[in-house]
Amino acid sequence: MPDAGTMKLVDGLMIPLTADDLAQCAIDTAASDARATLELVAHAMTRRDELIDGGVTFDGVVYQTRPTDRENIIGAALMASLALAAGAQPGNYRWSDPNADFEWIAMDNSKVLMDAPTVIELGKAQAARKQELIFKARWIKDQIGIGIITTTAQVDATFS
């Protein structure tokens, strides 16, 4: 007698599954697995983006890294590079404006004095953090694809 896994209930009677029934079950299972995988990949990408936008720690201070913040950091790093090429010296906080020290506002709203080399290092730190998260997400998606990571909790833990 066939086991319950190869039977279906029809009009109160248990009858054997046909080849078409088994094929449809396989299709339904595959579709369900594919949806779950896509949802998990989407979660990984969302988490990656949240972390990219969530700030970067540089010299013990957290700085904002939303898209406009990253644009501002890269722009300031470019200005600092040009100032260094023009002769700005480490320790000179007036490299951008001879009448005012250059300050960057941290996530906690404190002002942080920065010379040109420090601004360049902030730009490099922000870019490195973003790249780290992009490659970590890529690795996570690979692990999802081969069934190693199967839950959102595992995705979140891997980003931690």
GIPE-V390914 format. One record per residue. N is the residue number from 0. PSI is psi in degrees with one decimal (999 if undefined). BURIAL is b if it has 16 or more other ideal C-beta (glycine too) atoms within 10 Angstrom, else e. Layout:
{{N | PSI | BURIAL} {N | PSI | BURIAL}}
This chain:
{{0 | 136.6 | e} {1 | 150.3 | e} {2 | 169.2 | e} {3 | -22.4 | e} {4 | -15.2 | e} {5 | 20.0 | e} {6 | 157.2 | e} {7 | 155.8 | e} {8 | 121.8 | e} {9 | 119.6 | e} {10 | 41.4 | e} {11 | 0.2 | e} {12 | 142.4 | e} {13 | 121.2 | e} {14 | 154.2 | e} {15 | 145.8 | e} {16 | 143.2 | e} {17 | 170.3 | e} {18 | -38.3 | e} {19 | -40.4 | e} {20 | -46.1 | e} {21 | -39.7 | e} {22 | -41.7 | e} {23 | -37.9 | e} {24 | -43.0 | e} {25 | -41.2 | e} {26 | -45.8 | e} {27 | -42.3 | e} {28 | -44.6 | e} {29 | -41.8 | e} {30 | -41.4 | e} {31 | -43.3 | e} {32 | -40.6 | e} {33 | -42.2 | e} {34 | -44.5 | e} {35 | -40.7 | e} {36 | -45.1 | e} {37 | -39.3 | e} {38 | -38.7 | e} {39 | -40.9 | b} {40 | -42.8 | b} {41 | -39.7 | e} {42 | -43.3 | b} {43 | -42.1 | b} {44 | -39.5 | e} {45 | -44.4 | e} {46 | -42.4 | b} {47 | -48.8 | b} {48 | -38.7 | e} {49 | -42.1 | e} {50 | -38.0 | b} {51 | -42.2 | b} {52 | -7.7 | e} {53 | -1.3 | e} {54 | 160.7 | b} {55 | 139.5 | b} {56 | 126.7 | e} {57 | 125.0 | b} {58 | 39.1 | e} {59 | 4.0 | e} {60 | 139.4 | e} {61 | 130.5 | e} {62 | 146.0 | b} {63 | 146.7 | b} {64 | 36.5 | b} {65 | 169.3 | e} {66 | -45.2 | e} {67 | -32.6 | e} {68 | -43.5 | b} {69 | -40.2 | b} {70 | -44.5 | e} {71 | -41.5 | b} {72 | -46.8 | b} {73 | -39.3 | e} {74 | -43.1 | e} {75 | -38.7 | b} {76 | -37.3 | b} {77 | -46.0 | e} {78 | -41.7 | b} {79 | -39.4 | b} {80 | -43.2 | b} {81 | -38.8 | e} {82 | -41.1 | b} {83 | -41.9 | b} {84 | -29.2 | e} {85 | 0.2 | e} {86 | 3.5 | e} {87 | 141.1 | b} {88 | 148.4 | e} {89 | 140.9 | e} {90 | -10.4 | e} {91 | 109.6 | b} {92 | -1.9 | b} {93 | 30.9 | e} {94 | -27.3 | b} {95 | -36.4 | b} {96 | 119.2 | e} {97 | -12.0 | e} {98 | -2.1 | e} {99 | 140.0 | e} {100 | 147.1 | e} {101 | 126.4 | b} {102 | 146.0 | e} {103 | 139.2 | b} {104 | 123.7 | e} {105 | 171.6 | e} {106 | -32.9 | e} {107 | 8.4 | e} {108 | 8.0 | e} {109 | 154.3 | e} {110 | 135.1 | e} {111 | 119.4 | e} {112 | 137.9 | e} {113 | 132.2 | b} {114 | 174.1 | b} {115 | -46.2 | b} {116 | -34.0 | b} {117 | -39.8 | b} {118 | -40.0 | b} {119 | -42.1 | b} {120 | -36.5 | b} {121 | -45.4 | b} {122 | -42.6 | b} {123 | -39.1 | e} {124 | -43.1 | b} {125 | -44.9 | b} {126 | -39.8 | e} {127 | -40.5 | e} {128 | -44.0 | b} {129 | -45.3 | b} {130 | -40.8 | e} {131 | -44.9 | e} {132 | -37.3 | b} {133 | -45.3 | e} {134 | -33.4 | e} {135 | -42.9 | b} {136 | -39.3 | b} {137 | -43.8 | e} {138 | -43.2 | e} {139 | -45.1 | b} {140 | -36.4 | b} {141 | -42.0 | e} {142 | -35.2 | b} {143 | -44.8 | b} {144 | -29.2 | e} {145 | 9.5 | e} {146 | 13.0 | e} {147 | -45.8 | e} {148 | 123.2 | b} {149 | -0.6 | e} {150 | 158.4 | e} {151 | -32.1 | e} {152 | -39.2 | e} {153 | -39.1 | b} {154 | -50.3 | b} {155 | -42.2 | e} {156 | -36.2 | e} {157 | -33.2 | b} {158 | -20.7 | e} {159 | 999 | e}}
